[in-house]
């Protein structure tokens, strides 16, 4: 009997659901994605990604709480806190963190999403699967794993300012709307993270992803809605495909200088036929998000990031103040 190597080119079913396919069709890439998807979205971690995760000092997680609300969060640890002992499982050494609203969705047996992203090198890998709790944290049984391009990631160097095992004693400030401080952070942000999910065929698939652009790429409306341009990417449409079918999403902004996290859960919608005033350079479409619960967590992260280089893709986009701005 001949052994079949992991990652061999075996026929795989399409990984796309109806929301993703609809957007791929609108972008005229449905045929190409139907060929690419089964090849690049795997049910295991390839060696390159197994070697990548132990290098990371931070990870992005997406989870869904008991109310069905999606949350995105960032958690940090000394490099090595992420380990893939085999291709089908990623071990995560992290303690529970009750102040993190995403933690409520990280119970044993729950679906979870993870984004491994190295801001210094712009490398990233996404996966989703099922969480199994243990004494040191949890393992994720991989359902889907795939790489992402480095577009729109601002390069940042990282440093620890305290032991990641020492959780801040500063409480979360929870509200139902954005205050002036939150609005200021969002209006100056060049990065956000978004969690979303899809339910179908008796299964939930959670996703968490990165969005970036020039500082000011997110507009905060007077009505509390955020408007986010969608720039050209890998054409998978995981996030927007989820939103097309399920309007619940979680959006998180990072204060890289202070380690604070602005975490929000709420409702999202696509804007496939935007108003005439939506004309940010580089945007192919737009989506909106309205927070229902807002949690500001001062000094949540034990790490600080310093900007070292703008993504050239971000510099080629506009902002709401300067929609046609180009570098």
Backbone torsions as a table, in degrees:
resi	resn	phi	psi	omega
1	UNK	NA	135.6	-179.0
2	UNK	-91.4	128.2	176.6
3	UNK	-73.1	143.8	178.1
4	UNK	-104.8	121.3	-176.4
5	UNK	-71.3	147.4	174.3
6	UNK	-62.0	134.0	178.7
7	UNK	90.1	1.7	177.9
8	UNK	-62.2	154.2	-176.8
9	UNK	-78.6	76.3	176.4
10	UNK	-97.6	151.6	177.9
11	UNK	-60.4	131.4	178.0
12	UNK	-127.4	150.2	177.2
13	UNK	-69.7	161.2	178.0
14	UNK	-64.2	135.2	178.9
15	UNK	-86.0	-4.0	-170.2
16	UNK	-89.1	141.2	172.0
17	UNK	-99.9	178.2	-170.8
18	UNK	-61.2	-35.7	-180.0
19	UNK	-65.6	-42.9	179.0
20	UNK	-66.3	-43.6	-178.9
21	UNK	-62.5	-40.1	-179.6
22	UNK	-60.9	-42.6	179.6
23	UNK	-72.3	-37.1	175.4
24	UNK	-61.5	-39.5	178.5
25	UNK	-65.1	-41.3	-179.2
26	UNK	-65.7	-26.4	178.1
27	UNK	-93.5	5.9	178.0
28	UNK	61.0	37.8	178.5
29	UNK	-126.5	12.1	-175.5
30	UNK	-57.5	-45.5	-178.8
31	UNK	-62.9	-44.3	-179.3
32	UNK	-66.3	-40.3	-179.9
33	UNK	-68.9	-30.0	178.1
34	UNK	-66.9	-26.5	176.6
35	UNK	-85.6	-41.4	-175.0
36	UNK	-73.2	-43.0	-172.8
37	UNK	-51.0	-54.4	-178.4
38	UNK	-63.8	-18.8	-179.1
39	UNK	-86.0	-36.2	-171.5
40	UNK	-104.1	-17.8	176.7
41	UNK	-98.4	110.0	-170.5
42	UNK	-113.1	163.3	176.8
43	UNK	-96.9	23.1	-179.5
44	UNK	-157.7	166.5	176.2
45	UNK	-92.3	127.0	174.6
46	UNK	-75.0	164.8	-175.4
47	UNK	-56.7	-38.8	-179.1
48	UNK	-58.4	-41.2	-179.5
49	UNK	-78.4	-32.0	175.3
50	UNK	-64.0	-32.4	178.0
51	UNK	-80.4	-23.6	-177.3
52	UNK	-74.8	-45.5	-172.1
53	UNK	-59.4	-41.6	-179.9
54	UNK	-64.9	-11.2	179.7
55	UNK	-83.4	-13.1	-168.2
56	UNK	-85.8	140.5	173.2
57	UNK	-96.4	-1.2	-175.0
58	UNK	-154.8	150.5	177.6
59	UNK	-141.3	151.2	176.6
60	UNK	-106.0	133.9	-178.2
61	UNK	-124.4	145.9	174.4
62	UNK	-123.5	132.6	-177.1
63	UNK	-144.5	165.2	-179.0
64	UNK	-125.3	126.3	-176.2
65	UNK	-83.8	-176.1	-175.6
66	UNK	-65.4	-22.3	178.4
67	UNK	-87.8	1.9	-178.3
68	UNK	81.1	13.9	178.6
69	UNK	-89.1	137.6	-179.6
70	UNK	-90.2	140.7	178.1
71	UNK	-134.2	140.3	171.0
72	UNK	-110.9	141.6	180.0
73	UNK	-144.5	160.3	172.7
74	UNK	-116.6	134.8	176.8
75	UNK	-131.0	144.4	-175.2
76	UNK	-120.0	156.0	176.0
77	UNK	-162.9	162.1	174.9
78	UNK	-62.0	141.4	178.4
79	UNK	-49.0	132.1	-173.8
80	UNK	112.6	-10.5	179.2
81	UNK	-72.7	-11.1	172.4
82	UNK	-113.3	124.3	-177.8
83	UNK	-141.7	135.9	175.5
84	UNK	-111.2	96.2	-178.6
85	UNK	-68.2	-25.6	175.7
86	UNK	-146.9	170.6	-174.7
87	UNK	-67.9	-13.9	-171.6
88	UNK	-105.0	-1.6	-178.1
89	UNK	-139.7	139.8	171.9
90	UNK	-116.2	121.4	177.8
91	UNK	-89.1	134.8	-177.5
92	UNK	-124.4	113.0	179.1
93	UNK	-93.7	95.3	-179.2
94	UNK	-146.3	136.7	174.6
95	UNK	-78.3	160.4	173.6
96	UNK	-64.3	149.0	-179.1
97	UNK	-137.2	95.1	-172.6
98	UNK	-62.6	-26.9	-179.8
99	UNK	-74.1	-14.2	-179.4
100	UNK	-86.2	116.0	-178.4
101	UNK	-63.8	-20.1	177.5
102	UNK	-74.5	-21.6	-175.2
103	UNK	-62.4	-29.9	-179.2
104	UNK	-63.7	-23.1	179.3
105	UNK	-92.7	7.0	-176.4
106	UNK	-107.4	44.2	176.9
107	UNK	-85.5	161.7	-179.2
108	UNK	-56.4	133.6	178.0
109	UNK	86.9	-4.5	-179.3
110	UNK	-80.8	155.8	172.7
111	UNK	-79.8	144.7	-176.6
112	UNK	-146.1	154.0	174.5
113	UNK	-120.5	151.0	-178.3
114	UNK	-141.7	137.2	173.7
115	UNK	-121.7	113.2	172.1
116	UNK	-88.6	117.6	-176.5
117	UNK	-137.0	127.4	177.4
118	UNK	-104.9	103.0	-176.3
119	UNK	-66.5	-23.6	-179.8
120	UNK	-71.1	-35.8	-176.0
121	UNK	-111.0	-8.1	-178.2
122	UNK	69.3	14.7	175.5
123	UNK	-79.4	146.8	175.5
124	UNK	-155.0	152.5	176.9
125	UNK	-142.7	138.7	179.2
126	UNK	-114.6	146.7	173.0
127	UNK	-150.1	159.9	171.3
128	UNK	-141.6	157.5	-177.8
129	UNK	176.6	-155.5	-175.8
130	UNK	-114.2	138.3	-174.9
131	UNK	-92.7	135.9	173.4
132	UNK	-124.6	117.4	-178.3
133	UNK	-74.7	145.9	170.1
134	UNK	-148.5	-180.0	-171.5
135	UNK	-61.8	-31.5	-176.1
136	UNK	-92.9	-10.2	-176.4
137	UNK	155.2	-113.6	178.4
138	UNK	-160.1	160.7	170.6
139	UNK	-110.1	151.5	173.6
140	UNK	-115.7	120.0	171.5
141	UNK	-79.9	118.6	-170.6
142	UNK	-71.3	126.2	171.3
143	UNK	-98.5	-48.1	177.3
144	UNK	-138.1	140.0	177.2
145	UNK	-142.4	136.2	179.3
146	UNK	-160.7	153.0	177.6
147	UNK	-84.6	162.1	176.9
148	UNK	-130.0	153.4	176.9
149	UNK	-73.8	162.2	-175.8
150	UNK	-87.1	11.4	-176.4
151	UNK	-57.5	141.5	170.8
152	UNK	67.1	13.0	175.5
153	UNK	-93.4	118.4	174.8
154	UNK	-76.6	131.3	-179.1
155	UNK	-75.3	131.7	-179.2
156	UNK	-139.6	141.2	174.2
157	UNK	-91.9	151.0	-172.8
158	UNK	-120.0	148.0	172.8
159	UNK	-147.1	146.6	176.4
160	UNK	-88.4	136.9	176.7
161	UNK	-109.7	-7.2	173.5
162	UNK	-159.9	165.7	176.1
163	UNK	-63.3	127.5	-178.5
164	UNK	-61.7	-17.2	176.0
165	UNK	-74.9	-15.5	179.6
166	UNK	-91.7	101.5	-178.6
167	UNK	-78.8	138.8	179.1
168	UNK	-60.2	146.3	177.3
169	UNK	-94.6	7.6	178.0
170	UNK	-78.8	124.1	-175.5
171	UNK	-73.8	156.8	174.0
172	UNK	-73.3	143.9	175.5
173	UNK	-105.9	111.6	-172.9
174	UNK	-108.8	135.5	179.4
175	UNK	-148.3	-180.0	180.0
176	UNK	-107.4	2.7	-177.9
177	UNK	-151.9	163.4	179.2
178	UNK	-78.9	131.3	172.9
179	UNK	-93.9	-178.2	-175.9
180	UNK	-62.6	-37.1	-179.8
181	UNK	-65.0	-43.7	178.9
182	UNK	-64.4	-42.2	179.3
183	UNK	-62.0	-39.1	179.9
184	UNK	-66.3	-42.1	179.0
185	UNK	-61.9	-44.9	-178.8
186	UNK	-65.2	-43.8	-175.4
187	UNK	-67.1	-19.2	179.3
188	UNK	-103.2	-2.0	-172.0
189	UNK	-74.1	147.5	172.6
190	UNK	-115.4	3.0	-175.5
191	UNK	-149.0	141.5	168.3
192	UNK	-145.4	165.1	176.0
193	UNK	-127.1	138.8	-174.8
194	UNK	-130.8	131.6	175.2
195	UNK	-106.8	140.4	178.3
196	UNK	-150.4	169.7	178.3
197	UNK	-156.4	162.0	-179.6
198	UNK	-131.3	141.0	175.9
199	UNK	-123.9	127.6	179.6
200	UNK	-172.3	151.6	-180.0
201	UNK	56.3	36.2	176.6
202	UNK	73.1	18.0	-175.7
203	UNK	-140.4	148.4	174.7
204	UNK	-108.6	133.6	175.5
205	UNK	-120.4	117.0	-179.2
206	UNK	-97.4	146.4	179.0
207	UNK	-136.1	146.9	171.7
208	UNK	-138.9	135.3	-173.5
209	UNK	-144.4	170.3	-177.6
210	UNK	-104.0	143.5	170.3
211	UNK	-131.9	137.9	-180.0
212	UNK	-144.1	163.5	178.1
213	UNK	-176.9	-173.7	175.5
214	UNK	-65.3	149.3	178.5
215	UNK	-53.2	125.5	-176.6
216	UNK	100.7	13.3	-176.4
217	UNK	-77.6	-11.7	176.7
218	UNK	-105.7	130.6	178.4
219	UNK	-99.5	132.9	175.9
220	UNK	-103.1	114.0	-179.2
221	UNK	-81.5	160.3	176.7
222	UNK	-61.8	-26.7	-179.3
223	UNK	-84.0	3.4	178.4
224	UNK	90.6	-7.3	177.9
225	UNK	-78.8	139.8	170.3
226	UNK	-96.5	137.7	174.5
227	UNK	-114.4	125.1	-173.3
228	UNK	-122.2	122.7	175.2
229	UNK	-72.1	144.6	176.5
230	UNK	-106.8	110.2	-179.2
231	UNK	-88.7	164.5	-178.2
232	UNK	-59.7	129.3	-179.9
233	UNK	-135.0	-139.3	-175.6
234	UNK	-84.7	-3.8	177.9
235	UNK	69.6	15.1	175.2
236	UNK	-74.0	-37.6	-179.4
237	UNK	60.8	40.7	178.1
238	UNK	-63.2	-52.0	-178.2
239	UNK	-65.6	-52.7	-176.4
240	UNK	-68.4	-31.7	175.3
241	UNK	-64.4	-39.6	175.3
242	UNK	-63.4	-45.3	-179.0
243	UNK	-63.3	-32.8	178.6
244	UNK	-61.3	-30.2	-177.4
245	UNK	-104.8	-23.6	-176.2
246	UNK	-145.6	114.1	-170.1
247	UNK	-81.1	3.1	179.3
248	UNK	-83.5	135.8	-179.6
249	UNK	-152.2	162.4	174.3
250	UNK	-128.6	133.6	-177.3
251	UNK	-125.2	134.8	-179.0
252	UNK	-129.8	133.3	173.6
253	UNK	-113.0	147.5	-178.0
254	UNK	-113.9	133.4	166.5
255	UNK	-90.2	96.0	-172.5
256	UNK	-64.3	-25.0	-178.0
257	UNK	-79.4	-31.7	-175.9
258	UNK	-109.9	-11.7	-176.4
259	UNK	80.6	8.6	179.2
260	UNK	-77.4	148.7	177.6
261	UNK	-120.2	131.2	171.9
262	UNK	-106.0	102.7	-175.5
263	UNK	-107.8	134.4	-176.9
264	UNK	-138.0	145.7	168.8
265	UNK	-126.6	146.3	-176.9
266	UNK	179.8	-149.1	-173.9
267	UNK	-113.9	140.4	-179.2
268	UNK	-126.3	156.5	176.6
269	UNK	-151.1	151.7	176.8
270	UNK	-85.5	150.3	176.0
271	UNK	-122.9	78.3	-176.2
272	UNK	-77.1	-21.7	176.1
273	UNK	-123.1	76.2	-172.5
274	UNK	-69.4	160.0	176.7
275	UNK	-68.8	159.2	-177.4
276	UNK	-58.1	-26.5	-176.9
277	UNK	-80.1	-2.1	176.5
278	UNK	-92.3	99.2	-172.9
279	UNK	-145.5	38.9	179.6
280	UNK	-67.8	128.8	-178.3
281	UNK	-57.1	130.9	178.8
282	UNK	94.5	-15.3	-178.4
283	UNK	-76.6	132.1	176.3
284	UNK	-97.0	-23.7	178.2
285	UNK	-164.8	178.4	-178.8
286	UNK	-137.7	157.2	171.0
287	UNK	-139.1	159.6	-176.7
288	UNK	-124.4	154.4	179.5
289	UNK	-141.9	132.1	176.1
290	UNK	-120.3	115.6	-179.8
291	UNK	-71.0	141.5	172.1
292	UNK	-106.5	-32.6	175.4
293	UNK	-130.2	130.8	-178.9
294	UNK	-121.9	128.2	177.7
295	UNK	-124.4	116.6	174.3
296	UNK	-99.7	122.3	-176.2
297	UNK	-119.0	95.4	-179.4
298	UNK	-63.8	138.9	175.9
299	UNK	52.7	32.1	-179.4
300	UNK	-63.0	-34.4	-178.3
301	UNK	-95.9	139.2	177.5
302	UNK	-85.5	12.1	-177.5
303	UNK	-124.4	158.9	175.4
304	UNK	-128.5	148.1	179.9
305	UNK	-121.2	136.6	174.1
306	UNK	-114.8	130.6	178.7
307	UNK	-64.2	132.9	176.1
308	UNK	-116.7	-26.3	-177.3
309	UNK	-166.2	135.3	173.9
310	UNK	-75.0	145.2	169.7
311	UNK	-66.8	131.6	177.2
312	UNK	-62.0	-26.2	177.7
313	UNK	-69.9	-37.9	176.4
314	UNK	-65.0	-40.6	-178.4
315	UNK	-67.6	-16.7	178.4
316	UNK	-88.3	1.4	-179.4
317	UNK	-105.0	169.8	177.8
318	UNK	-103.1	-178.4	175.5
319	UNK	-128.5	176.9	180.0
320	UNK	-72.4	-30.1	176.4
321	UNK	-77.1	-33.5	-180.0
322	UNK	-130.7	75.3	-171.6
323	UNK	-62.1	-25.3	-178.4
324	UNK	-103.7	11.3	-174.8
325	UNK	-63.5	136.0	175.3
326	UNK	-134.7	148.1	178.5
327	UNK	-74.2	NA	NA
